[in-house]
Amino acid sequence: MYELQFKYDFKTFGGKPKRDIEKIPECKINYYQVENDSVFISVMCIDKEIAEKLKHYFAIRFELFPSKEISAT
């Protein structure tokens, strides 16, 4: 399992990143918090390949990059 953590501004993206993650069956939202228009989201992916695809998708679609990556094997 791989964990990716993202932090972004809710005013800019709203709930779009969260909804996109929910559509991916190989990923699960581990933690989601909105505080003062800042969103912190932690995503668990089943393997490194899926995590890399999610990182690439977020970079292209939202120009978001993970603030932290953890390999939880």
Buried (B, 14 or more C-beta within 10 A) or exposed (E): BBBBBBBBEBEEBEEEBBEBBEEBEEBBEBEBEEEEEEBBBBBBBBEEEBBBBBBEBBEEEBEBEBEEBEEEE
